[in-house]
Amino acid sequence: MPSFVLGDATDALDPPSADVMLRLIVELLPLAGIVLIGRHPGSAEIFSRRLTLERAADGDILLNEVYARRQAAKAPRPRLLSVIDWLREGYGR
């Protein structure tokens, strides 16, 4: 059975168009599992199941770790000594 994950696939659509798009997918792929991530502007009745994620009280710890990793990745890294610089410095000293 094929599965599809649609990230923010219907966010930019008006509610009727979002519902039509999902109904077409369901009709064309009746055995497929479809996970829609984002805010669906259309009718909630189109879905057979709904999962709502809520932030845990201690969830900010994870967010702080993610922020710290992103900041570390943005920090300038020391430039490796290129062959040209190495030759300029005199490689035989």
C-alpha positions as CSV (number, residue, x, y, z in Angstrom):
1,M,0.0,0.0,0.0
2,P,1.6,3.3,-1.0
3,S,1.8,6.2,1.5
4,F,2.1,9.9,0.9
5,V,3.1,12.8,3.1
6,L,1.8,16.1,2.0
7,G,3.5,19.0,3.8
8,D,1.5,22.3,3.7
9,A,-0.1,21.0,0.5
10,T,-3.5,22.8,1.0
11,D,-2.5,25.8,3.1
12,A,-2.5,28.2,0.1
13,L,-5.8,27.0,-1.3
14,D,-9.3,28.3,-0.5
15,P,-11.4,25.8,1.5
16,P,-13.5,24.3,-1.4
17,S,-10.4,23.8,-3.6
18,A,-8.5,22.2,-0.7
19,D,-11.3,19.7,-0.2
20,V,-11.6,19.0,-4.0
21,M,-7.9,18.3,-4.2
22,L,-7.9,15.8,-1.3
23,R,-11.1,14.1,-2.6
24,L,-9.3,13.7,-6.0
25,I,-6.3,12.1,-4.3
26,V,-8.5,9.7,-2.3
27,E,-10.5,8.8,-5.4
28,L,-7.5,8.2,-7.6
29,L,-5.5,6.3,-4.9
30,P,-8.1,4.6,-2.7
31,L,-5.6,2.2,-1.0
32,A,-3.0,4.9,-0.3
33,G,-2.3,6.2,3.2
34,I,-2.1,10.0,3.2
35,V,-0.7,12.2,5.9
36,L,-1.4,15.9,5.6
37,I,0.9,18.1,7.6
38,G,-0.1,21.7,8.1
39,R,-3.4,23.6,8.4
40,H,-6.1,22.4,6.1
41,P,-8.4,25.3,5.4
42,G,-11.2,23.0,4.2
43,S,-13.6,20.7,6.0
44,A,-12.4,18.4,8.8
45,E,-15.0,15.8,7.7
46,I,-12.8,14.8,4.7
47,F,-10.4,13.0,7.1
48,S,-10.9,9.7,8.7
49,R,-8.5,10.4,11.5
50,R,-6.9,13.5,13.1
51,L,-3.8,13.8,15.2
52,T,-3.2,17.1,17.0
53,L,0.3,17.6,18.5
54,E,0.7,19.8,21.5
55,R,3.9,21.2,22.9
56,A,4.9,19.5,26.2
57,A,5.7,21.7,29.2
58,D,9.4,20.8,28.9
59,G,9.4,21.1,25.1
60,D,11.3,24.3,25.2
61,I,14.4,22.4,26.2
62,L,14.5,20.7,22.8
63,L,13.8,24.0,21.1
64,N,16.8,25.5,22.9
65,E,19.0,22.7,21.8
66,V,17.9,23.0,18.2
67,Y,18.5,26.8,18.4
68,A,22.0,26.2,19.9
69,R,22.9,23.8,17.1
70,R,21.7,26.2,14.4
71,Q,23.7,29.0,15.9
72,A,26.8,26.8,16.1
73,A,26.4,25.9,12.5
74,K,26.3,29.6,11.5
75,A,29.4,30.4,13.4
76,P,32.5,31.1,11.2
77,R,34.7,28.1,11.1
78,P,38.5,28.4,11.0
79,R,39.8,28.3,7.4
80,L,41.9,25.3,6.6
81,L,45.4,26.2,5.5
82,S,45.3,26.0,1.7
83,V,48.2,24.6,-0.3
84,I,48.9,28.1,-1.6
85,D,49.2,29.5,2.0
86,W,51.3,26.5,3.0
87,L,53.7,27.2,0.1
88,R,53.9,30.9,0.9
89,E,54.8,30.1,4.5
90,G,57.7,27.9,3.3
91,Y,56.8,24.2,3.6
92,G,60.4,23.1,4.4
93,R,61.0,25.1,7.5
